Amino acid sequence: MTSIIFMGTPAFSAPILRMLVEEGYKVKAVVTQPDRPVGRKKVLTAPPVKEEAIKLGLPVIQPNKLKGSEELEQIIALKPDLIITAAFGQILPKELLDVPELGCINVHASLLPAYRGGAPIHQAIIDGQRQTGVTIMYMEEKLDAGDIISQSEISIEHTDDTGLLFEKLSAVGSNLLKETLPSIIAKENNRIKQDDSLVTFAKNISREQERMDWNNSALQLHNQVRGLHPWPVAYTTLEGQVVKIWKADTINSQTNEKPGTVVKIESDYFVVQTGKSDAIRINELQPAGKKKMSAEDYLRGVGSKLRIGDTFE
């Protein structure tokens, strides 16, 4: 029986691991990132893949950094026939890539060669793409540059945010891997070279990318908000205080006000002017030091002093 080591970290990866076990594949070990402090109280929290592995009764390895680590030697000693990664979060060193007879394959949440890197789902939404998908590919030392084995495409809906698209693509990736694995194990699969002229990148989201620029159009800002929801969340400032914008949408409103200006206030939302003679409706937000709340709750409470003409910076 083909032996597999699975490497993944976020919730995206957990259903893929579960599929492997349910299909009867021999998973020797699960490699994931270390437990991390989460939330304001910094509660030490296990990655979703670790939680899934424990439920499935699988051994877990959690290296801080693979290269040169004891954990790397432990993985190599297991002599897997195949290594499968899905949003693991670390680069695999060459000495590990060379171990499995069937190679190392990656379940990547984009239609390569588009959006190589660590934030392909976020970036596709931020860029306003209409389609995305999952690629199963052979791994090599260069990030996400290996030969393509199979792909599956889905539409990005106007209402999709990163959280929803993660769930959709996780299911797509699980099904695609299920369909593709037999040909990989039988060494009968196709290998398609990536077209380097079509390569784009999706680097991990920076703090600067989280900040809203009100000179952008309403659609650009809407895409930014949903592309950063539910993490790391877009933000702006009001009177020098950070305000996170969790949910927003475009709205028909034309004024000559400066971008960032509040131009309309209703009981359950307010409208902010953007830079292309259009506007965005704020539906859910998080003032500094507060929990996220609906715009209605905000306007009844901490935001009750908000007035038409106030300006987000």
Backbone hydrogen bonds, N-H to C=O, Kabsch-Sander energy under -0.5 kcal/mol:
donor,donor_aa,acceptor,acceptor_aa,energy
4,I,26,K,-3.0
5,I,82,L,-1.8
6,F,29,A,-2.0
7,M,84,I,-2.8
8,G,31,V,-1.8
9,T,86,A,-0.7
9,T,87,A,-0.8
13,S,10,P,-1.5
14,A,10,P,-0.8
17,L,13,S,-1.9
18,R,14,A,-2.5
19,M,15,P,-2.2
20,L,16,I,-1.7
21,V,17,L,-1.7
22,E,18,R,-2.6
23,E,19,M,-2.2
24,G,21,V,-1.5
25,Y,20,L,-2.3
26,K,2,T,-1.0
27,V,25,Y,-1.1
28,K,4,I,-2.7
28,K,26,K,-0.8
29,A,4,I,-0.7
30,V,59,P,-2.4
31,V,6,F,-3.0
32,T,61,I,-2.4
36,R,45,T,-2.2
38,V,43,V,-1.8
42,K,39,G,-1.4
43,V,38,V,-2.1
45,T,36,R,-3.0
49,V,9,T,-1.9
50,K,47,P,-0.6
51,E,47,P,-1.9
52,E,48,P,-2.2
53,A,49,V,-2.6
54,I,50,K,-2.4
55,K,51,E,-1.8
56,L,52,E,-1.8
57,G,54,I,-1.1
58,L,53,A,-2.8
61,I,30,V,-2.8
69,S,66,L,-2.3
73,E,69,S,-1.3
74,Q,70,E,-2.0
75,I,71,E,-2.4
76,I,72,L,-2.6
77,A,73,E,-2.1
78,L,74,Q,-0.8
78,L,75,I,-0.9
79,K,76,I,-1.5
81,D,3,S,-1.3
82,L,3,S,-1.7
83,I,103,G,-1.7
84,I,5,I,-2.5
85,T,105,I,-2.5
86,A,7,M,-2.4
96,L,93,P,-1.4
97,L,93,P,-2.1
98,D,94,K,-2.0
99,V,96,L,-1.7
102,L,81,D,-2.8
103,G,100,P,-1.0
105,I,83,I,-2.8
106,N,137,M,-2.6
107,V,85,T,-2.6
108,H,106,N,-0.8
108,H,135,T,-3.1
110,S,108,H,-1.7
112,L,110,S,-1.2
114,A,111,L,-1.8
116,R,200,T,-2.7
119,A,202,A,-2.6
123,Q,119,A,-2.3
124,A,120,P,-1.8
125,I,121,I,-1.7
126,I,122,H,-2.6
127,D,123,Q,-2.4
128,G,125,I,-1.7
129,Q,124,A,-2.5
132,T,154,I,-2.5
134,V,152,S,-2.4
135,T,108,H,-2.9
136,I,150,S,-2.8
137,M,106,N,-1.9
137,M,135,T,-0.5
138,Y,147,D,-2.6
139,M,104,C,-2.9
145,A,142,K,-1.6
148,I,192,I,-3.1
149,I,136,I,-3.2
150,S,136,I,-1.6
152,S,134,V,-2.0
154,I,132,T,-2.6
156,I,130,R,-3.2
157,E,155,S,-0.6
160,D,157,E,-1.4
162,T,226,R,-2.1
162,T,229,H,-0.9
163,G,229,H,-1.5
165,L,161,D,-2.6
166,F,162,T,-2.4
167,E,163,G,-1.6
168,K,164,L,-2.2
169,L,165,L,-2.9
170,S,166,F,-2.1
171,A,167,E,-1.8
172,V,168,K,-2.1
173,G,169,L,-3.0
174,S,170,S,-2.3
175,N,171,A,-2.3
176,L,172,V,-2.7
177,L,173,G,-2.5
178,K,174,S,-2.1
179,E,175,N,-2.0
180,T,176,L,-2.0
181,L,177,L,-2.7
183,S,180,T,-0.8
184,I,180,T,-1.4
185,I,181,L,-2.8
186,A,182,P,-2.0
187,K,184,I,-0.9
188,E,183,S,-2.9
189,N,183,S,-0.9
192,I,148,I,-2.5
193,K,191,R,-0.5
196,D,194,Q,-0.9
198,L,195,D,-2.0
199,V,196,D,-1.1
200,T,113,P,-1.7
202,A,116,R,-3.4
210,E,206,S,-0.8
210,E,207,R,-0.8
211,R,207,R,-0.7
211,R,208,E,-0.8
212,M,235,Y,-2.8
214,W,212,M,-0.7
216,N,213,D,-2.2
221,L,217,S,-2.2
222,H,218,A,-2.6
223,N,219,L,-2.6
224,Q,220,Q,-2.0
225,V,221,L,-2.6
226,R,222,H,-2.4
227,G,223,N,-2.1
228,L,224,Q,-1.2
229,H,226,R,-0.8
233,V,228,L,-2.0
234,A,245,I,-0.6
235,Y,210,E,-2.5
236,T,243,V,-2.6
238,L,241,Q,-2.4
241,Q,238,L,-1.7
243,V,236,T,-2.8
244,K,286,Q,-2.4
245,I,234,A,-2.4
246,W,244,K,-0.7
246,W,284,E,-1.6
247,K,284,E,-1.9
249,D,281,R,-1.8
251,I,279,A,-1.7
253,S,251,I,-0.8
255,T,253,S,-0.5
260,G,273,Q,-3.3
261,T,258,K,-1.8
262,V,310,D,-3.3
263,V,261,T,-0.5
263,V,271,V,-2.4
264,K,271,V,-1.2
266,E,269,Y,-2.9
270,F,282,I,-1.0
271,V,264,K,-2.8
272,V,280,I,-2.6
273,Q,261,T,-3.0
274,T,278,D,-2.8
275,G,214,W,-0.6
275,G,216,N,-2.4
277,S,274,T,-0.6
279,A,251,I,-0.9
280,I,272,V,-2.4
281,R,249,D,-3.7
282,I,270,F,-3.0
282,I,280,I,-0.5
283,N,247,K,-2.3
283,N,281,R,-0.6
284,E,247,K,-1.8
285,L,293,M,-2.5
286,Q,244,K,-2.4
288,A,242,V,-0.6
290,K,287,P,-2.1
293,M,285,L,-3.1
295,A,283,N,-2.5
296,E,268,D,-0.6
298,Y,294,S,-2.3
299,L,295,A,-2.7
300,R,296,E,-1.3
301,G,297,D,-1.2
301,G,298,Y,-0.5
303,G,298,Y,-2.9
304,S,301,G,-2.0
306,L,303,G,-2.0
309,G,262,V,-2.6
310,D,307,R,-2.3
312,F,260,G,-3.2
313,E,237,T,-2.8
